[in-house]
Each structure stands twice: as structure tokens, then as C-alpha cells.
């Protein structure tokens, strides 16, 4: 009888097919970012240079697009930001991060991702179901990543737990070049904001954020040419706005 291989030995050789899919999905993400930047569309995302959203952000900034990162304070110094970020908004927690990203957005794109992506996608779908917004939701189904999720939506609808109106409200595309035209057809104004209008910032009575002098912002051990432009207050919650030096 042959003994089973130790788990570490079994995992020592990466699956070439899985690696190939990761590379292809990252290429598709970069292509989408280039389309966004070239079209002059502002990209709002959760910050960082890793993962597919990092690839989208770097490509959008590289194509001349405006990229805004909304980052919880506890993650700010751990993240490595791509070059060309126009603005970094540091917020106290994940809830405020999602709030600002929702408020700033005219449409949503769900890239292939993990449990956090699933949670955010389910949330904007729920708000759509509750008629809290009419913003387009597009699922980037690169190389069939989201196909099991789409099957789950069909299952929920067949079981009577999901209305067809919600599932059909989600746009699905597998090619990055097809996504912007689909979103642009779906954007309608004015939008009904979950928080009754876009979050407005005002300068804090405490004035500029300490360190506004053109000191560099440090991200994941790397110095970035950013400065804390000012401290602002949104609905009594203090956020910190970072912009490139000289802007």
C-alpha cells in the first residue's frame, strides 16, 4: 500500500493551468484599466497595487486616467500603491470606505476576487433590490471566473429567494473591451444616492492634517511622492486626503 504524499509535497508543484488563468485574468484587468484611462473615466477603488484591482488601477493611471484610492487607515501603511495615483483618501474603517466608494461611483465593476469582493458585490445588488440606487453593476467574468456565482443566482431565483429583476440587473461581460460601452449605456442621471446626495467634504476646524509640509507618504516601506493635503470631515467622520506633491 502506497502512503499518501505529505500535504507540502503535494502542493510543491503549482498547477500550470491555474497559473495560466491568473496571468490571463491579470492581462484582461490591465486591458480594462487602459480602456478606462484612455476614455478619461475616473476610477475609484480600494487602494493597493496587488491583485486584479491593482492591475486595473496601474493601467488606468498609466493611460492618463484619474485614479482615486479609498483606504482604511489601518491598511494605509501596509499597502504598496501604483504610480500615478491622483488622490488617496484615508478613512477610519471599512464601512466608511465602502460608503465613499459607493457615493463616488456612477457604476460598479466586480473583478474576479475573494470573499471581500463577493461581499461588496452582494451588497450593491441588495441595495439595487431595495431601490436604493439604479447604478449599473457589471460582472467581469474573465475566463468564466464568475460562472459559479451566476449559477448560484439562478439557483436562488429558482428557489424563490431572488427576484429575476435583481439578477437581470447585473451586466455580464467576459471581454474588457466590451465593458465600457455596456456601462455607458447603463448610466442614467440623476442617481438616487443611498446617503441622499454625494458625500461632501469640508475642512476640519483643526485645519490641515499635521505633516502637511511636503513630507513624503510611506507605503509598505516605499516612499511615495504624496502629501497630506488637508484633513476633512464627512458627516462627522474625519478623513485624510492625500495628493501628489506639487498638485
HUPEQUI-V378591 format. One record per residue. RES is the residue in one letter. SS is DSSP state (helix for helix, strand for strand, loop for the rest). NEAR is the number of other ideal C-beta (glycine too) atoms within 12 Angstrom. Layout:
BEGIN
RES/SS/NEAR + RES/SS/NEAR
END
This chain:
BEGIN
X/loop/3 + X/loop/4 + X/loop/6 + X/loop/8 + X/loop/11 + X/loop/9 + X/helix/8 + X/helix/8 + X/helix/10 + X/helix/11 + X/loop/11 + X/loop/10 + X/loop/11 + X/loop/13 + X/loop/12 + X/helix/10 + X/helix/11 + X/helix/15 + X/helix/13 + X/helix/14 + X/helix/20 + X/helix/22 + X/helix/19 + X/helix/24 + X/helix/31 + X/helix/30 + X/helix/22 + X/helix/34 + X/helix/38 + X/helix/32 + X/helix/30 + X/helix/44 + X/helix/40 + X/helix/29 + X/helix/32 + X/helix/39 + X/helix/29 + X/helix/21 + X/loop/23 + X/loop/15 + X/loop/30 + X/loop/25 + X/strand/48 + X/strand/37 + X/strand/51 + X/loop/40 + X/loop/41 + X/loop/31 + X/loop/34 + X/loop/25 + X/helix/27 + X/helix/38 + X/helix/42 + X/helix/32 + X/helix/37 + X/helix/46 + X/helix/45 + X/helix/34 + X/helix/34 + X/helix/41 + X/helix/33 + X/helix/24 + X/loop/25 + X/loop/20 + X/loop/31 + X/loop/26 + X/strand/40 + X/strand/33 + X/strand/46 + X/strand/43 + X/strand/43 + X/strand/31 + X/helix/26 + X/helix/16 + X/helix/26 + X/helix/31 + X/loop/23 + X/loop/19 + X/loop/34 + X/loop/27 + X/loop/40 + X/loop/35 + X/loop/21 + X/loop/28 + X/loop/39 + X/loop/29 + X/strand/36 + X/strand/44 + X/strand/43 + X/strand/39 + X/strand/38 + X/loop/25 + X/loop/19 + X/helix/22 + X/helix/18 + X/helix/30 + X/helix/35 + X/helix/32 + X/helix/31 + X/helix/40 + X/helix/36 + X/helix/33 + X/helix/32 + X/helix/33 + X/loop/34 + X/loop/28 + X/strand/36 + X/strand/38 + X/strand/47 + X/strand/39 + X/loop/38 + X/loop/33 + X/loop/29 + X/loop/16 + X/helix/9 + X/helix/21 + X/helix/27 + X/helix/22 + X/helix/17 + X/helix/30 + X/helix/32 + X/helix/26 + X/helix/26 + X/helix/34 + X/helix/34 + X/helix/21 + X/helix/29 + X/helix/32 + X/helix/26 + X/loop/16 + X/loop/15 + X/loop/20 + X/loop/31 + X/loop/25 + X/loop/33 + X/strand/31 + X/strand/39 + X/strand/37 + X/strand/36 + X/strand/43 + X/loop/28 + X/helix/36 + X/helix/24 + X/helix/19 + X/loop/29 + X/loop/30 + X/helix/17 + X/helix/15 + X/helix/26 + X/helix/24 + X/helix/15 + X/helix/20 + X/helix/31 + X/helix/19 + X/helix/15 + X/helix/20 + X/helix/20 + X/helix/14 + X/loop/11 + X/loop/9 + X/loop/15 + X/loop/24 + X/loop/20 + X/helix/16 + X/helix/16 + X/helix/24 + X/helix/26 + X/helix/18 + X/helix/28 + X/strand/35 + X/strand/32 + X/strand/27 + X/strand/29 + X/loop/26 + X/loop/21 + X/helix/37 + X/helix/18 + X/helix/23 + X/helix/38 + X/helix/33 + X/helix/20 + X/helix/26 + X/helix/29 + X/helix/20 + X/helix/15 + X/helix/26 + X/loop/23 + X/loop/15 + X/loop/11 + X/loop/13 + X/loop/26 + X/loop/20 + X/loop/23 + X/loop/26 + X/loop/22 + X/loop/14 + X/loop/13 + X/loop/22 + X/loop/29 + X/loop/17 + X/loop/24 + X/strand/18 + X/strand/20 + X/loop/22 + X/loop/12 + X/loop/15 + X/loop/13 + X/loop/19 + X/loop/27 + X/loop/13 + X/loop/18 + X/loop/23 + X/loop/12 + X/loop/18 + X/loop/17 + X/loop/17 + X/strand/34 + X/strand/22 + X/strand/29 + X/loop/21 + X/loop/10 + X/strand/18 + X/strand/16 + X/strand/30 + X/loop/22 + X/strand/35 + X/strand/27 + X/strand/33 + X/strand/29 + X/strand/28 + X/strand/27 + X/strand/30 + X/strand/24 + X/strand/30 + X/loop/22 + X/loop/13 + X/strand/26 + X/strand/25 + X/strand/37 + X/strand/37 + X/strand/35 + X/strand/42 + X/strand/28 + X/strand/25 + X/loop/18 + X/loop/9 + X/loop/17
END
